[in-house]
């Protein structure tokens, strides 16, 4: 009997240990992370362990590496769509809210600020609130000075709508001259790949007169690698209504040898003009990018390439 009771106790203890072993699950973090260091370098992989001093990261290309905590600027989880079909991490970029000369519906995030250096002058952009950004652009001589504002709405996961405006002045050189351009932009995609349709109405005015034209744009970009994107931009000034005027002038008639009144008809044509800009963008790191492209003008059935390239530098502020 004592043997039976002892056997029963041992069996019970053993069964409980098996039950605990079966129901206990070890939590393993399978998330892939992107670690950005203060020097601009980045690493992508799975975190094996971490403590207040360092992180042990399993990367695809470098294997296991230790990263000191004090050198880390940011740690963020990455998604499957952040990788190319070949498995290369391509991620997104701060400067993807801009093309060459137009913007898109994607929002500049709060706290994200950058400058776009052009051959003709700087363009500063500031993310002052969630989905809302303001900016200022000018030339190297401070004429004109144009302020910008844009607010973005997230319609769907990869569909954004933005409304904005540009307002400017001729500043010190042409203080009586002004510009106003309200617009809307609809973008499909994300910061890695997107296509944008935008439209607005540009008004130029002064004390003497004012005139305006409707304009539109089709632009897009796609990131084809970790460091390279293809970019296309356009600026299309729609044809305006022709204005016909008549006036009477005195023109010399050699037959009668006198100045005779003559009706002169003048037609002021406002043809459509399209500026097309294909190019590439080199993502140097999270803080810098370089963009290069060539522009061409299409007007009245003819295409004329512009002799100067479009060269731009982006820098995070």
Residue pairs with C-beta under 8 A, 6 or more apart in sequence:
29 46
29 47
30 46
31 46
31 47
31 77
32 44
32 45
32 46
32 77
32 78
33 44
33 45
33 46
33 47
33 57
33 75
33 76
33 77
33 78
34 42
34 43
34 44
34 75
34 76
34 77
34 78
34 82
34 89
34 91
35 42
35 43
35 44
35 55
35 57
35 67
35 72
35 74
35 75
36 42
36 72
36 73
36 74
36 75
36 76
36 286
37 43
37 67
37 71
37 72
37 73
38 71
38 72
38 73
39 71
40 285
40 286
40 287
41 285
42 285
42 286
43 57
43 59
43 62
43 65
43 67
44 59
44 60
44 78
44 89
45 57
45 58
45 59
45 60
46 57
46 58
47 55
47 56
47 57
47 58
48 56
48 57
48 58
48 64
49 55
49 56
50 56
50 69
52 69
53 68
53 69
54 66
54 67
54 68
54 69
55 66
55 67
55 69
55 72
56 64
56 65
56 66
57 64
57 65
57 66
57 67
58 64
59 65
60 87
78 89
78 91
81 190
81 192
82 89
82 90
82 91
82 92
82 192
83 89
83 90
84 90
84 225
88 225
88 226
89 226
90 192
90 223
90 225
90 226
91 192
91 226
92 190
92 191
92 192
92 223
93 191
93 192
93 223
93 229
93 283
93 286
93 289
94 108
94 112
94 114
94 286
94 314
94 316
95 114
95 116
95 281
95 289
95 314
96 106
96 191
96 192
96 194
96 221
96 223
96 229
97 103
97 104
97 106
97 107
97 108
97 125
97 133
97 191
98 104
98 116
98 125
98 314
99 196
99 219
99 220
99 221
99 231
99 232
99 233
99 277
100 231
100 233
100 277
100 279
100 291
100 293
100 295
100 310
100 312
101 233
101 235
101 275
101 277
102 185
102 196
102 198
102 217
102 219
102 233
102 234
102 235
103 150
103 162
103 164
103 185
103 198
104 160
104 162
104 185
104 187
104 194
104 196
104 198
104 219
105 152
105 153
105 159
105 160
105 161
105 162
105 185
105 186
105 187
105 196
106 152
106 160
106 162
106 187
106 190
106 191
106 194
107 127
107 130
107 131
107 132
107 133
107 150
107 152
107 154
107 160
107 162
108 125
108 126
108 127
108 133
108 150
109 127
109 130
110 127
110 128
110 129
110 130
111 127
112 127
112 316
113 124
113 125
113 126
113 127
113 316
113 317
114 124
114 125
114 314
114 315
114 316
114 317
115 122
115 123
115 124
115 125
115 314
115 315
115 317
116 122
116 123
116 125
116 312
116 313
116 314
117 123
117 312
117 313
117 314
117 315
118 311
118 312
119 308
119 311
120 139
120 140
121 137
121 138
121 139
121 140
122 137
122 138
123 135
123 136
123 137
124 135
124 136
124 137
124 317
125 133
125 134
125 135
125 148
126 133
126 134
126 135
126 317
127 133
128 134
131 151
131 152
131 153
131 154
132 149
132 150
132 151
132 152
133 148
133 149
133 150
134 147
134 148
134 149
134 150
135 147
135 148
135 149
136 145
136 146
136 147
136 148
137 145
137 146
137 148
138 144
138 145
138 146
138 171
141 173
142 171
142 172
143 170
143 171
143 172
143 173
143 174
144 168
144 169
144 170
144 171
144 174
144 177
144 179
145 168
145 169
145 171
146 166
146 167
146 168
146 179
147 166
147 167
147 168
148 164
148 165
148 166
149 164
149 165
150 162
150 163
150 164
151 162
151 163
151 164
152 160
152 161
152 162
153 160
153 161
153 162
154 160
155 161
158 188
158 189
158 190
159 186
159 187
159 188
160 186
160 187
161 184
161 185
161 186
161 187
162 184
162 185
162 187
163 182
163 183
163 184
163 185
164 182
164 183
164 184
164 185
165 180
165 181
165 182
165 183
166 179
166 180
166 181
166 183
167 178
167 179
167 180
167 181
168 178
168 179
168 180
169 175
169 177
169 178
169 179
170 176
170 177
170 178
174 206
176 206
176 207
177 204
177 205
177 206
178 204
178 205
178 206
179 202
179 203
179 204
179 205
180 202
180 203
180 205
181 200
181 201
181 202
181 203
181 215
182 200
182 201
183 198
183 199
183 200
183 201
184 198
184 199
184 200
185 196
185 197
185 198
186 196
186 197
186 198
187 194
187 195
187 196
188 194
188 195
188 196
189 195
189 220
192 222
192 223
193 220
193 221
193 222
193 223
194 220
194 221
194 222
195 218
195 219
195 220
196 217
196 218
196 219
196 220
197 216
197 217
197 218
198 216
198 217
198 219
199 214
199 215
199 216
199 217
200 214
200 215
200 216
201 212
201 213
201 214
201 215
202 212
202 213
202 214
202 215
202 237
203 210
203 211
203 212
204 210
204 211
204 212
205 211
213 237
213 238
213 240
213 270
214 238
215 235
215 236
215 237
215 238
216 236
216 238
217 233
217 234
217 235
217 236
218 234
218 236
219 232
219 233
219 234
220 231
220 232
221 229
221 230
221 231
221 232
221 281
222 229
222 230
223 229
223 283
224 230
226 283
227 282
227 283
227 284
228 280
228 281
228 282
228 283
229 280
229 281
229 283
230 278
230 279
230 280
230 281
231 278
231 279
231 280
231 281
231 291
231 293
232 276
232 277
232 278
232 279
233 276
233 277
233 279
233 293
234 274
234 275
234 276
234 277
235 274
235 275
236 272
236 273
236 274
236 275
237 272
237 273
237 274
238 272
239 270
239 271
239 272
240 270
241 270
242 267
242 268
242 269
242 270
243 267
243 268
243 270
244 265
244 266
244 267
244 268
245 265
245 266
245 268
246 263
246 264
246 265
246 266
247 263
247 264
247 266
248 261
248 262
248 263
248 264
249 261
249 262
249 264
250 259
250 260
250 261
250 262
251 259
251 260
251 262
252 258
252 259
252 260
253 259
253 260
271 299
271 300
272 299
273 297
273 298
273 299
274 297
274 298
274 299
275 295
275 296
275 297
275 298
276 295
276 296
276 297
276 298
277 293
277 294
277 295
277 296
277 310
278 293
278 294
279 291
279 292
279 293
279 294
279 310
280 291
280 292
280 293
281 289
281 290
281 291
281 292
282 289
282 290
282 291
282 292
283 289
284 290
286 316
287 315
287 316
288 313
288 314
288 315
288 316
289 313
289 314
290 312
290 313
290 314
291 310
291 311
291 312
291 313
291 314
292 309
292 310
292 311
292 312
293 309
293 310
294 305
294 306
294 309
294 310
295 305
295 306
295 309
295 310
296 303
296 304
296 305
296 306
297 303
297 304
297 305
297 306
298 304
